[in-house]
């Protein structure tokens, strides 16, 4: 049996419920993947994370390269053993840092030179270097090194990024040395439909285990995300998982699922938790509000998470106001459970045949 495969169980229009098989277990799709930048989902232990319903998590190649270094992770048995996570892991390529560290980098056809935000040292990333690091980290899914253009960017700038992304993919494929890791290609093209179609056609010429839609959530209006997904999805293979990078809001995920996307990731649930915000049935609440100080109810009486089963809104408000670390953990557990439940609910709607009826209600007011 191949170490990676994808099976569609049921469809509802373009939406699909599937199973992505990996060496560290199956992933039921569509699903949200928590971000563990430095080998940890901030504030949440692995067993707590598993209880949120998380199936697959992310690590960041660039940041793990800086600290502790891929050699140490490899010496300690790879990223799964290093962070004690038994489920599937995906590592990004470092390509997003080409975008996010724009003031600290220089791009050429050969690769990207970064100035380390830690000590100012110059770091040179190439497609080969990115794959070498990811091979050492040992995640189940690794991402091709790409150029993610900002928004706004001119047509010519984005076209150059598309061509460079394709050329870099060829080099990534040649550098990839492990059959137990699935290399995903990334579609770029900014907000230009013809460039998105061109990129999708170029990237899918290579028979890869999966494909990602990159270059979204980089400053463009949210409505353009759906336009991009609708443009790209029909050009991606039906029998491979589709991953929308950096998106984790309710509306955008629901619309992307309706267009046929399977995987999502975002830092939103833990980042919101660190600012005292919680997600409750599609709404965002601020626990700093005075109304929560005497409220003895759980955040959500229907939520199965550890936080809602054991603690009141008043206690959680107290923890956050007191800057107690437990507060960040408990809020993160709830927010992660909320997003896992959201995508699982849409998956169940596809299987049950009522996805079309659920979607308008999901989108209402979000």
Secondary structure, DSSP 8 states (H G I E B T S, - for coil): --S-EEEEEEEETTEEEEEEEETTEEEEESEEEEB-TTSS-TT--HHHHHHTT--EEEEEHHHHHHTT-HHHHHHTT-HHHHHT--SEEEEE-SHHHHHHTGGGEEE-SS-EEEE-TTT--EEEE-HHHHHHHHHHHT-SEEE-------SS--HHHHHHHHHHHHHHHHHHHHH---TTSEEEEEE--TT-HHHHHHHHHHHTTS--SEEEE-S-SSSS-HHHHHHHHHHHHTTS-TTSEEEETT---HHHHHHHHHHT--EEEESHHHHHHHTTEEEETTEEEETTSGGGTT--S-S-TT--SHHHHH--HHHHHHHHHTT-HHHHHHHHHHHHHHHHHHHHHHHHHHHHT-HHHHHHHHHTT-
